[in-house]
Amino acid sequence: MDEIEIKSLEKFTASPYRQEIELQHVTHRADYVTLRVRIREMKRFTIFDIDPHTAKIWGQAMLDWAARHEGQASAGDKQSD
């Protein structure tokens, strides 16, 4: 790969299916950066390397969706008896 530096930015577990998500800042030899989104589901990994423009669009879409659904219970909020 052409990475020269990888810095972890955030790591968390998503509800309701317990995927482990890590966001990483990646500096590449060719003098550009990407945001690496690593999603782990049990033994399977999905990895996206996205540019700042794509990250901005994706991030805003997620914020907009969350704002529309704020206050609604998610599966991760449900308590089992």
Secondary structure, 3 states (H helix, E strand, C coil): CCEEEEEEEEEEEECCCCEEEEEEEEEECCCCEEEEEEEEECCEEEEEEECHHHHHHHHHHHHHHHHHCCCCCCHHHCCCC
